[in-house]
Amino acid sequence: MKVTVDFEECLKDSPRFRAAIEEVELDVSELESKLDKLVKLCIGMIDAGKTFCTANKQFVNGIRELAQQSTKDLVIENTLTKFSESLQEMINYHIILFDQAQRSIKSQLQAFVKEDLKRFKDAKKQFDKVSEEKENALVKNAQAPRNKLHEAEEATNILTATRKCFRHIALDYVLQINVLQSKRRSEVLKSMLSYMYSHLTFFHQGYDLFSELEPYMKELGGQLDQLVVDAAKEKRDMEQKHSTIQQKDFSSDESKLEYNVDAANGIFMEGYLFKRASNAFKMWNRRWFSIQNNQLVYQKKFKDNPTVVVEDLRLCTVKHCEDIERRFCFEVVSPTKSCMLQADSEKLRQAWIKAVQTSIATAYREKGDESEKLDRKSSSSTGSLDSGIESKEKLLKGESTLQRILGIAGNANCCDCGQGDPRWASINLGITLCIECSGIHRSLGVHFSKVRSLTLDTWEPELLKLMCELGNSVINGIYEARVEELLMKKPQPQDPRLEKEAYIKAKYVERKFVQKPSGIRPSEQRSKVTEGSNEKNRHSSSSDQSPALTPQPGTTSKSSAKNSNDGIRNNAEIRQDPLASVSSANSLCEKVSEGEKEDTLECSDAVEPQPGLQLYQAAFERNLPEMAEALAHGADVNWVNNEESDATPLIRAVLGGSLVTCEFLLQNGAKVNNTDKHGKGPLHHATVLGHTG
C-alpha cells in the first residue's frame, strides 16, 4: 500500500505534514464531487435506458399486431413473428445491461461515498478539533507566569495530555487517509470492470442471437429478390388486363345480370334492388338480393346472414307496379305479405320478374327438393303462422309441461350426468336434471341455479317459453365447450355423488369448461340453433306488420309442413315459439321495426362485444342462447351502458319487446328497480311503449 502521509511527520506535526494533510483533503473533496456526478449520470442513463426499453417494447408489440393482422399471408406472419421474438430478446438483454450498470456503478460508488468518505470526514472533524485544543494548550503554557508554580504546572500537564491526544488522533487520521487512498483505487476499478463485463456479456448474447438468425435472414433476402421479380410480372399482367377491360363498353351493367338455373353455388340470380320498408316511414333501402334454394333473400353486408323475403317461391307471385311514383318497380306477393322492389332500369326489372317466374316453375318441377333450405333458419311469415297453428293444436291436445320440455333437443336426459327421463329443471339455466343432480344444484344456491319440479310445480307460460328457447344442447354447448379439450370425463348416472358434485361445481360455479372469448364474432361461434334464433328475431317484425292470413289447405309447401310437424323436437325449430297462441296478457308486443333490427345487427356485427355489452345487445335481439353465453363469460346481468343513457339489459329487453327475454334476465338476478340516467326504469319504458299486457 502506498503511504500518502508519513507517520513520522505526523508525530512531528511539521509544516510538511500540514501541507500534505491539506493536499489530501482537497483531493478527497474533489473526488467526492466527481463520484456524486458520476452516480447522477448513471441514474440518468438507467432511466433513459428504461424509457428506451419501454418504447422498444411498444414497437415490438406493434410488429406483433401487424403479424396478427397478416394471418392470411403466412410469409409475413411467420417472418414478423420470428423477428419480434428476436427483438424482444434484445430488449431483455438491454434490461439486464441496465440492471448491471445500476449494481456496478450506482450501488457500489454510492456505498463508497456514503461509507468510506463519511468516515474520512468524521476523522477530519476530530483532527481539526484536537489540533485547535493543542494550539490553545501551547498558548496557555507559554503564558504561565514563572512565579506561579501551580499555574505553570497545571498548564504543563494540560499541554502534555493534549499532545498525547493529538498524536493518537493524528495517527488515526493519517491511517484513515492512507486506507481511503488505497480503497479508492480498488473500488473505482472494480466498479468499472464489472460494468465493462456487463457490456461484454450484452454484445456476446446479441452476437449469438443474430448468428442463429442470420441464415433465416439470408434465406428471406433470397425470397425477397424472387418476390420483386414476381411482383413486376404480376404488375405487367394486371396492366395488360386493365388495358383490355378498359376497352370494353361499360355504359350499362345490365348484360352482367343473368339467370342461371344450373349455378353450382345454388344462386340462380343476384344483384342490387331497392326495397321499400314495411314500417310506417316506407323508406327505400338498397340491398343485395338473390334467388337461391327456391327462396328470395337479401342482405346488406356480406357477413350478414341473409334475410328471407319469400320462404317458398311456389307460394308467391310477381307483378309490375305502375301505380306508384317511382319507376321500374315490381311486387312479390305471398299469402301473408307483399314486398315492393325497384330495379335500376326497365331491362333489369324484366330480368328479375322473369327470374322469379322461372324459379317458381322450377320449384314446382323439383318439388322433391323442398327440404333443401338455407343453412340458417329464417323467420318468414309462413313459418310464424305454422308455428302459431302448431302451438294452438298442442294446447288443444293438452300436451303436458313435461312432454313439451323433454321434447326439446337434449332434454330427454339429465344435462349433467345423462340420466334418462329427468323430472327436475333449472329455470334460470333452462336445463333438465335428474333428482340427484337437482340436489347438487340446490346446494349451489339460487344465485347459480333455481331448481323446479317438472311434475309437481306450476309452470307459468313465460317459464315454459324460456325452457323452450334454451335446453340442454344449447347450454352444454356453452358450459361444456372445452370438456374434450381439457380431457375431462363427464360423470355417468352410476358415478358417485362426490364426482358429480365436483363436476357440476367446476361447470357452473368455476366455469372451467366455457370457451374463452376470441377474436371471432360470437355469431360465428354459436351453433346452428343459435343462428336460427337470430334469424327468427331478425325477421319477426316484418311478418308481424303484415296481416296474418290463414293459408288454405294444400297451399302450404311440404317443407313448411315438415317444419311445423317437427315442432320443438327439431333442434333448428326450437326458436319457433311453442306458446305463440297464449293470450296477449302473457306476452309483450313483439313488434319492432325492420330499421331498428338492421341497425342493431350492424352494431353487433361491427365489433367484438365484451360480455356485458354482448348481453345488452342480445337482450334487444331476443337471443337467449347468446345471453346465456354472455352470462357464462361473466357478464353482469345489471350491466350499465354508459354510452346509451345508462340503460341496463332489462331495459333493453323491454325496448326489444320480448317477455321471455325479460323473464330470463329476472330469473338470473336482474333488478327491476334500476333506472337509466333519465330516472326511467324497465316498468316505465314498458308503460310508455304500451307493453303492459
C-alpha positions in Angstrom: 0.0 0.0 0.0 1.4 3.4 -1.0 1.7 5.7 2.0 0.3 9.2 1.2 1.1 10.9 4.5 4.2 9.8 6.6 3.5 8.7 10.2 6.8 10.3 11.4 5.8 13.7 10.1 2.5 13.2 11.8 4.2 12.9 15.2 6.3 16.0 14.5 3.3 18.0 13.3 5.6 19.7 10.9 4.6 22.2 8.2 5.3 19.4 5.7 2.7 17.2 7.5 0.2 20.1 7.5 0.7 20.7 3.8 0.3 17.0 3.0 -2.9 16.9 5.0 -4.3 19.9 3.2 -3.5 18.4 -0.2 -5.2 15.2 0.7 -8.3 17.0 1.9 -8.6 19.0 -1.3 -8.2 15.8 -3.3 -10.8 13.9 -1.4 -13.2 16.8 -1.7 -12.8 16.8 -5.5 -13.1 13.0 -5.6 -16.4 13.2 -3.7 -17.7 15.8 -6.2 -16.7 13.7 -9.2 -18.2 10.5 -7.8 -21.5 12.2 -7.0 -21.6 13.5 -10.6 -20.9 10.1 -12.0 -23.6 8.4 -9.9 -26.2 11.0 -11.0 -25.2 10.5 -14.7 -25.5 6.7 -14.2 -29.0 7.2 -12.7 -30.0 9.3 -15.7 -28.6 6.7 -18.1 -30.5 3.9 -16.4 -33.7 6.0 -16.5 -33.2 6.8 -20.2 -32.5 3.1 -20.8 -35.7 2.1 -19.1 -37.6 4.6 -21.3 -35.9 3.2 -24.4 -36.8 -0.4 -23.4 -40.4 0.7 -22.8 -40.6 2.4 -26.3 -38.9 -0.6 -27.8 -41.4 -3.0 -26.3 -44.3 -0.9 -27.8 -42.6 -1.0 -31.1 -42.2 -4.8 -30.9 -45.9 -5.1 -29.9 -46.7 -3.1 -33.0 -44.8 -5.7 -35.1 -46.7 -8.5 -33.4 -50.0 -6.8 -34.1 -49.0 -6.4 -37.7 -48.2 -10.1 -37.8 -51.6 -11.0 -36.3 -53.3 -8.8 -38.9 -51.4 -10.6 -41.7 -52.7 -14.1 -40.9 -53.7 -14.6 -44.5 -50.1 -14.2 -45.6 -48.0 -16.9 -43.8 -44.7 -15.5 -45.1 -45.3 -12.1 -43.5 -46.8 -13.6 -40.4 -44.0 -16.0 -39.7 -41.3 -13.5 -40.5 -42.7 -10.8 -38.3 -43.3 -13.2 -35.5 -39.7 -14.5 -35.7 -38.2 -11.0 -35.8 -40.4 -9.7 -33.0 -39.2 -12.6 -30.8 -35.6 -11.8 -31.6 -36.1 -8.1 -30.9 -37.8 -9.0 -27.6 -34.8 -11.0 -26.6 -32.6 -7.9 -27.3 -34.9 -5.9 -25.1 -34.4 -8.4 -22.4 -30.6 -8.1 -22.8 -30.8 -4.3 -22.6 -32.8 -4.6 -19.3 -30.1 -6.9 -17.9 -27.4 -4.5 -19.0 -29.0 -1.5 -17.3 -29.6 -3.6 -14.2 -25.8 -4.5 -14.1 -25.0 -0.8 -14.6 -27.2 0.1 -11.6 -25.4 -2.5 -9.4 -21.8 -2.0 -10.6 -21.8 1.8 -10.9 -24.6 3.3 -8.9 -24.8 1.0 -5.9 -21.0 0.4 -5.4 -19.9 4.0 -5.8 -22.8 5.3 -3.7 -21.7 2.9 -0.9 -18.1 4.2 -1.2 -19.2 7.8 -0.9 -21.7 7.3 1.9 -19.5 5.0 4.0 -15.7 5.5 3.4 -15.8 9.2 2.6 -18.1 9.8 5.5 -15.6 8.1 7.9 -12.8 10.3 6.4 -14.9 13.4 7.1 -15.6 12.3 10.7 -11.9 11.7 11.3 -11.1 15.1 9.8 -13.5 16.8 12.2 -11.9 15.1 15.2 -8.4 16.0 13.9 -9.3 19.7 13.5 -10.8 19.8 16.9 -7.8 18.3 18.7 -5.4 20.5 16.7 -7.2 23.6 17.9 -7.1 22.3 21.5 -3.4 21.7 21.2 -2.8 25.2 19.9 -4.7 26.6 22.9 -2.7 24.5 25.4 0.5 25.7 23.9 -0.5 29.3 24.2 -1.6 28.8 27.8 1.6 27.0 28.7 3.7 29.8 27.2 1.7 32.5 29.1 2.0 30.8 32.5 4.0 33.2 35.0 7.2 32.0 36.4 6.4 33.0 40.0 3.1 31.0 40.0 4.3 27.4 40.1 0.8 26.0 40.5 -0.5 27.6 37.3 2.7 26.7 35.4 2.5 23.1 36.5 -1.2 22.9 35.5 -0.5 24.4 32.1 2.3 21.9 31.6 0.0 19.0 32.5 -2.7 20.1 30.1 -0.2 20.5 27.3 1.2 17.0 27.9 -2.3 15.5 27.8 -3.4 17.4 24.8 -0.2 16.5 22.9 -0.8 12.8 23.7 -4.4 13.0 22.5 -3.3 14.9 19.4 -0.7 12.3 18.4 -3.3 9.5 18.9 -6.0 11.2 16.8 -3.5 12.4 14.2 -2.2 8.8 13.7 -5.8 7.6 13.3 -6.4 10.4 10.8 -3.3 9.5 8.8 -4.2 5.9 8.8 -7.7 6.7 7.5 -6.2 8.9 4.7 -3.9 6.1 3.6 -6.6 3.5 3.7 -9.0 5.7 1.7 -6.5 6.4 -1.0 -5.9 2.6 -1.4 -9.6 1.7 -1.3 -10.4 4.5 -3.7 -8.3 2.8 -6.4 -9.9 -0.7 -5.9 -13.5 0.5 -5.6 -13.4 2.6 -8.8 -11.6 -0.1 -10.8 -13.8 -2.9 -9.6 -16.9 -0.9 -10.4 -15.8 -0.1 -13.9 -14.5 -3.6 -14.6 -17.9 -5.0 -13.6 -19.7 -2.5 -15.9 -17.4 -3.4 -18.8 -18.0 -7.1 -18.3 -21.8 -6.5 -18.4 -21.3 -4.8 -21.8 -19.2 -7.8 -22.9 -22.0 -10.2 -21.9 -24.6 -8.0 -23.7 -22.8 -7.9 -27.0 -21.9 -11.6 -26.8 -25.6 -12.5 -26.3 -26.6 -10.3 -29.2 -24.0 -11.9 -31.4 -25.1 -15.4 -30.5 -28.8 -14.4 -31.1 -28.2 -12.9 -34.6 -25.8 -15.7 -35.5 -28.7 -18.1 -35.2 -31.0 -15.6 -37.1 -28.6 -14.9 -39.9 -29.3 -18.0 -42.1 -33.0 -17.2 -41.9 -32.4 -13.6 -42.9 -30.2 -14.6 -45.8 -33.0 -17.1 -46.9 -35.5 -14.3 -46.6 -33.3 -12.0 -48.7 -33.3 -14.6 -51.5 -37.1 -14.8 -51.3 -37.4 -11.1 -51.5 -35.4 -11.0 -54.7 -37.8 -13.5 -56.2 -40.8 -11.6 -54.8 -39.6 -8.5 -56.6 -39.4 -10.4 -59.9 -42.9 -11.9 -59.3 -44.4 -8.5 -58.4 -43.0 -7.0 -61.6 -44.5 -9.8 -63.6 -47.9 -9.5 -61.9 -47.8 -5.8 -62.4 -47.3 -6.2 -66.2 -50.1 -8.8 -66.3 -52.5 -6.6 -64.4 -51.7 -3.6 -66.6 -52.4 -5.7 -69.7 -55.7 -6.9 -68.2 -56.6 -3.3 -67.2 -56.0 -2.1 -70.7 -58.1 -4.9 -72.1 -61.0 -4.3 -69.8 -60.8 -0.6 -70.3 -61.5 -1.0 -74.0 -64.9 -2.7 -73.2 -68.1 -0.8 -73.1 -69.3 -0.1 -69.5 -72.2 2.1 -70.4 -74.5 -0.5 -68.8 -74.1 -3.3 -66.3 -77.3 -5.0 -67.4 -75.6 -7.6 -69.5 -73.9 -9.0 -66.4 -77.3 -9.8 -64.8 -78.2 -13.3 -66.0 -80.4 -16.0 -64.7 -78.6 -19.4 -64.3 -80.8 -22.2 -63.1 -77.8 -24.6 -63.1 -75.5 -22.4 -61.0 -73.0 -24.5 -59.0 -73.4 -22.3 -55.8 -77.2 -22.6 -55.9 -77.6 -18.9 -56.5 -79.8 -18.6 -59.6 -79.7 -14.8 -59.8 -78.3 -11.9 -57.7 -78.0 -8.2 -57.8 -78.9 -4.9 -56.2 -82.5 -3.8 -55.8 -84.2 -1.1 -53.8 -86.6 -2.5 -51.2 -89.4 -0.5 -49.6 -89.6 -1.0 -45.8 -92.8 -2.3 -44.3 -92.7 0.2 -41.4 -94.6 3.5 -41.2 -91.9 5.5 -42.9 -91.8 3.4 -46.0 -88.1 4.1 -46.6 -86.4 2.7 -49.6 -83.1 0.9 -48.9 -80.7 -0.6 -51.4 -79.9 -4.3 -50.7 -78.2 -7.2 -52.4 -80.9 -9.7 -53.5 -80.5 -13.3 -54.6 -82.7 -16.2 -55.6 -81.4 -19.4 -54.1 -82.9 -22.7 -53.0 -86.4 -21.6 -54.1 -86.2 -18.6 -51.8 -85.9 -14.8 -52.3 -83.4 -13.4 -49.8 -81.4 -10.2 -49.3 -78.5 -8.9 -47.2 -76.9 -5.5 -46.6 -73.3 -6.8 -45.9 -71.6 -10.0 -46.9 -71.1 -11.0 -43.3 -74.8 -10.6 -42.5 -77.0 -13.6 -42.5 -79.4 -13.3 -45.5 -82.9 -12.2 -44.6 -85.6 -14.3 -46.2 -88.3 -12.4 -48.1 -90.1 -15.4 -49.5 -89.7 -18.8 -47.8 -91.1 -20.8 -50.7 -91.4 -19.2 -54.2 -94.2 -21.6 -55.1 -96.5 -19.7 -52.7 -95.9 -16.3 -54.3 -96.5 -14.3 -57.5 -94.7 -11.4 -59.1 -96.3 -8.4 -60.9 -95.5 -5.0 -62.3 -96.3 -1.9 -60.3 -97.2 1.1 -62.4 -99.4 2.9 -59.9 -96.6 4.4 -57.7 -94.4 7.4 -58.4 -91.0 5.5 -58.6 -90.0 3.8 -61.9 -89.1 0.2 -62.6 -90.9 -1.2 -59.6 -92.4 -4.7 -59.2 -94.0 -6.5 -56.3 -93.5 -10.0 -54.9 -96.8 -11.1 -53.2 -97.1 -14.1 -50.8 -100.1 -15.3 -48.9 -99.1 -13.3 -45.8 -97.3 -10.2 -47.1 -96.0 -8.4 -50.1 -92.6 -6.8 -50.9 -92.2 -3.8 -53.1 -88.9 -3.8 -55.1 -87.3 -1.4 -57.6 -84.7 -2.2 -60.3 -82.3 0.3 -61.8 -83.7 0.0 -65.3 -86.6 -1.5 -67.2 -84.4 -4.3 -68.6 -83.3 -5.2 -65.1 -86.9 -5.2 -63.9 -88.0 -7.5 -66.7 -85.0 -9.8 -65.9 -85.9 -10.0 -62.2 -89.6 -10.7 -62.9 -88.6 -13.4 -65.4 -86.2 -14.9 -62.9 -88.8 -15.1 -60.2 -91.4 -16.6 -62.6 -88.8 -19.2 -63.9 -87.8 -20.0 -60.3 -91.5 -20.6 -59.4 -91.8 -23.0 -62.4 -88.6 -24.7 -61.5 -89.7 -25.1 -57.9 -92.8 -26.9 -59.0 -90.8 -29.2 -61.2 -88.4 -30.0 -58.4 -90.8 -30.3 -55.6 -88.9 -33.3 -54.3 -86.1 -30.9 -53.3 -88.1 -28.6 -51.0 -86.1 -29.9 -48.0 -83.0 -28.1 -49.2 -83.1 -24.8 -47.4 -80.6 -22.1 -46.5 -78.2 -23.3 -43.8 -79.6 -20.8 -41.4 -83.3 -21.0 -40.3 -85.0 -17.7 -41.1 -88.3 -16.4 -39.7 -90.7 -15.9 -42.6 -94.3 -15.1 -42.1 -95.4 -18.5 -43.2 -93.1 -20.1 -40.7 -94.5 -17.9 -37.9 -98.1 -18.8 -39.0 -97.3 -22.5 -38.9 -95.7 -22.2 -35.5 -98.9 -20.5 -34.2 -101.1 -23.2 -35.6 -98.8 -25.8 -34.1 -98.9 -24.2 -30.7 -102.7 -24.0 -30.8 -103.0 -27.6 -31.7 -100.7 -28.6 -28.9 -102.7 -26.6 -26.4 -106.0 -28.2 -27.6 -104.4 -31.6 -27.2 -103.5 -30.7 -23.6 -99.8 -31.7 -24.0 -98.2 -31.6 -20.6 -95.3 -29.4 -19.4 -93.1 -32.5 -19.1 -93.8 -33.6 -22.6 -93.1 -30.1 -24.0 -89.8 -29.6 -22.2 -88.5 -33.2 -22.7 -89.2 -32.9 -26.4 -86.6 -30.2 -26.8 -83.2 -31.4 -28.1 -81.1 -32.9 -25.4 -83.7 -32.5 -22.7 -84.6 -36.2 -22.6 -81.5 -36.9 -20.5 -80.0 -35.1 -17.5 -77.9 -32.2 -18.6 -75.0 -33.1 -16.3 -74.9 -36.9 -15.9 -77.0 -38.1 -18.8 -79.6 -39.9 -16.6 -82.7 -40.7 -18.7 -86.2 -39.3 -18.0 -85.3 -36.3 -15.8 -88.0 -34.8 -13.6 -86.4 -31.6 -12.5 -85.2 -28.4 -14.2 -83.1 -25.3 -13.5 -85.3 -22.4 -14.7 -82.6 -19.8 -14.8 -80.3 -22.0 -16.9 -83.0 -23.6 -19.0 -81.9 -27.3 -18.5 -83.4 -30.5 -17.2 -81.9 -32.5 -14.3 -82.2 -35.9 -12.6 -83.1 -35.9 -8.9 -79.5 -36.4 -7.7 -78.1 -33.6 -9.8 -81.0 -31.3 -8.9 -80.0 -31.8 -5.2 -76.5 -30.7 -6.1 -77.8 -27.7 -8.0 -79.9 -26.7 -4.9 -76.7 -26.8 -2.8 -75.0 -24.3 -5.1 -77.6 -21.6 -4.1 -80.2 -19.8 -6.1 -77.7 -17.3 -7.4 -76.3 -20.2 -9.5 -79.3 -22.4 -10.1 -83.0 -22.3 -9.4 -84.4 -25.8 -9.3 -88.1 -26.6 -10.0 -90.0 -29.9 -10.5 -91.4 -30.7 -13.9 -94.3 -32.6 -12.5 -95.0 -31.1 -9.0 -94.7 -27.4 -9.6 -96.9 -25.0 -11.6 -95.3 -23.7 -14.7 -96.2 -20.2 -16.0 -96.3 -19.7 -19.8 -93.3 -17.4 -19.7 -91.1 -20.0 -17.9 -92.2 -22.7 -20.4 -91.3 -20.4 -23.3 -87.9 -19.8 -21.6 -87.2 -23.5 -21.3 -88.1 -24.0 -25.0 -85.7 -21.2 -26.0 -82.7 -22.9 -24.3 -82.4 -26.6 -23.5 -79.6 -29.0 -22.6 -78.0 -29.0 -26.0 -77.6 -25.2 -26.1 -76.4 -24.8 -22.5 -74.0 -27.7 -22.8 -72.6 -26.2 -26.0 -71.7 -23.2 -23.8 -70.7 -24.7 -20.4 -69.1 -27.9 -21.8 -67.3 -26.4 -24.8 -63.9 -27.3 -23.6 -64.5 -30.7 -21.9 -62.9 -32.7 -24.6 -60.1 -30.1 -25.0 -59.3 -30.4 -21.3 -59.6 -34.2 -21.4 -62.3 -34.1 -18.7 -64.6 -37.0 -18.1 -68.3 -36.2 -17.9 -69.9 -38.1 -15.0 -72.2 -41.0 -15.7 -75.5 -41.8 -13.9 -73.9 -44.6 -11.9 -70.9 -42.5 -10.7 -70.6 -41.4 -7.0 -72.3 -38.2 -5.9 -69.0 -36.6 -5.0 -67.7 -36.9 -8.6 -70.9 -35.4 -9.9 -70.8 -32.6 -7.3 -67.2 -31.7 -8.2 -68.0 -31.7 -12.0 -71.1 -29.5 -11.5 -69.3 -27.0 -9.4 -66.4 -26.8 -12.0 -69.0 -26.5 -14.7 -71.3 -23.8 -13.3 -69.5 -22.1 -10.4 -65.9 -22.1 -11.7 -66.9 -22.2 -15.4 -63.8 -24.2 -16.3 -65.2 -25.6 -19.5 -66.6 -22.4 -21.0 -64.8 -21.4 -24.2 -62.7 -18.3 -23.8 -63.8 -15.3 -25.9 -61.7 -14.9 -29.1 -61.4 -12.5 -31.9 -64.2 -14.4 -33.8 -67.6 -12.8 -33.6 -70.0 -14.6 -31.2 -72.4 -15.2 -34.0 -69.8 -17.4 -35.8 -69.1 -19.4 -32.6 -72.6 -20.4 -31.9 -74.3 -23.5 -33.3 -77.0 -23.5 -35.9 -79.6 -23.4 -33.2 -78.4 -20.0 -32.1 -78.2 -18.9 -35.7 -81.8 -19.9 -36.2 -82.7 -17.8 -33.2 -81.0 -14.8 -34.6 -82.8 -15.2 -37.9 -86.2 -15.5 -36.3 -85.6 -12.5 -34.2 -84.3 -10.6 -37.2 -87.4 -11.1 -39.3 -90.3 -11.4 -36.9 -91.1 -7.7 -37.2 -91.7 -7.9 -40.9 -94.2 -10.7 -40.6 -96.0 -9.1 -37.6 -96.6 -5.9 -39.5 -98.5 -7.7 -42.3 -102.0 -9.0 -41.7 -101.9 -12.7 -40.7 -103.7 -14.7 -43.4 -104.6 -18.4 -42.7 -103.3 -20.4 -45.7 -105.8 -22.6 -47.5 -105.4 -26.4 -47.2 -103.0 -27.7 -49.8 -101.2 -24.3 -50.3 -98.6 -24.9 -47.7 -95.3 -26.4 -49.0 -94.1 -29.7 -47.9 -91.1 -28.2 -46.3 -93.3 -25.8 -44.3 -95.5 -28.7 -43.2 -92.4 -30.7 -42.3 -91.0 -27.9 -40.2 -94.4 -27.4 -38.5 -94.8 -31.1 -37.6 -91.3 -31.3 -36.2 -92.1 -28.7 -33.5 -89.8 -28.2 -30.7 -88.3 -31.6 -31.2 -86.4 -30.3 -34.2 -83.2 -28.6 -33.0 -83.4 -26.0 -35.7 -87.1 -25.3 -34.8 -86.5 -24.7 -31.1 -86.6 -20.9 -31.7 -90.2 -21.2 -33.0 -92.2 -20.1 -30.0 -94.3 -23.1 -28.8 -96.6 -20.7 -26.9 -97.3 -18.3 -29.7 -101.0 -18.6 -29.1 -101.0 -17.7 -25.4 -103.2 -14.7 -24.7 -101.6 -11.2 -25.2 -101.8 -10.7 -21.4 -98.9 -13.1 -21.0 -96.6 -11.6 -23.7 -95.2 -8.3 -24.7 -95.8 -6.8 -28.0 -93.3 -8.4 -30.4 -93.3 -5.6 -33.0 -90.0 -3.9 -33.7 -89.4 -2.0 -36.9 -87.2 -3.5 -39.5 -84.9 -0.5 -39.5 -84.2 -1.0 -35.8 -83.4 -4.6 -36.4 -80.9 -3.9 -39.1 -79.2 -1.1 -37.1 -78.9 -3.5 -34.1 -77.4 -6.2 -36.3 -74.9 -3.8 -37.9 -73.8 -2.8 -34.4 -73.4 -6.3 -33.1 -71.5 -7.5 -36.2 -69.2 -4.5 -36.3 -67.3 -5.1 -33.0 -66.4 -7.9 -30.7 -68.6 -7.2 -27.7 -67.5 -7.6 -24.1 -69.7 -10.0 -22.0 -71.8 -7.1 -20.6 -72.2 -5.4 -24.0 -72.9 -8.8 -25.6 -75.7 -9.4 -23.0 -77.0 -5.9 -23.6 -77.3 -6.4 -27.4 -78.6 -9.9 -27.2 -81.4 -8.7 -24.9 -82.7 -6.4 -27.6 -82.3 -9.1 -30.3 -84.3 -11.6 -28.1 -81.4 -14.1 -28.5 -81.5 -16.2 -25.3 -78.6 -18.6 -26.3 -76.3 -15.6 -26.8 -77.5 -14.1 -23.5 -76.7 -17.4 -21.7 -73.3 -17.4 -23.4 -72.6 -13.8 -22.2 -73.6 -14.7 -18.6 -71.3 -17.8 -18.8 -68.4 -15.4 -19.8 -69.0 -13.4 -16.6 -71.4 -10.7 -17.8 -73.1 -8.6 -15.1 -76.9 -9.1 -15.5 -77.3 -5.4 -14.3 -74.5 -4.1 -16.6 -74.9 -0.4 -17.4 -74.3 1.0 -20.9 -72.9 4.5 -20.2 -73.0 5.3 -24.0 -76.7 4.7 -24.2 -78.2 6.7 -21.2 -77.0 4.2 -18.6 -79.6 1.6 -19.9 -79.5 -2.0 -18.5 -80.0 -5.3 -20.3 -83.5 -5.4 -18.7 -84.4 -2.0 -20.1 -83.0 -3.1 -23.5 -85.2 -6.3 -23.4 -88.3 -4.1 -22.7 -87.4 -1.9 -25.7 -87.0 -5.1 -27.8 -90.5 -6.1 -26.8 -89.8 -9.7 -25.6 -91.4 -11.0 -22.4 -89.4 -14.2 -22.4 -86.1 -12.2 -22.6 -87.3 -10.1 -19.6 -88.2 -13.4 -17.7 -84.7 -14.8 -18.4 -83.0 -11.7 -17.0 -85.2 -11.6 -14.0 -84.6 -15.3 -13.2 -80.8 -14.5 -13.4 -80.9 -11.7 -10.9 -81.8 -8.6 -12.9 -83.0 -5.7 -10.7 -86.3 -4.3 -11.9 -85.8 -1.0 -9.9 -82.6 0.0 -11.7 -83.1 3.1 -13.8 -81.3 4.9 -16.6 -79.8 8.4 -16.3 -83.2 9.9 -17.0 -84.7 8.1 -14.0 -86.8 5.7 -16.1 -86.9 2.0 -15.1 -88.0 -1.1 -17.1 -91.6 -0.7 -16.0 -91.6 3.0 -17.1 -90.4 2.1 -20.5 -92.9 -0.8 -20.8 -95.7 1.6 -19.9 -94.6 4.2 -22.4 -94.4 1.6 -25.2 -97.8 0.1 -24.2 -96.2 -3.3 -23.2 -98.3 -3.6 -20.1 -100.2 -6.8 -21.0 
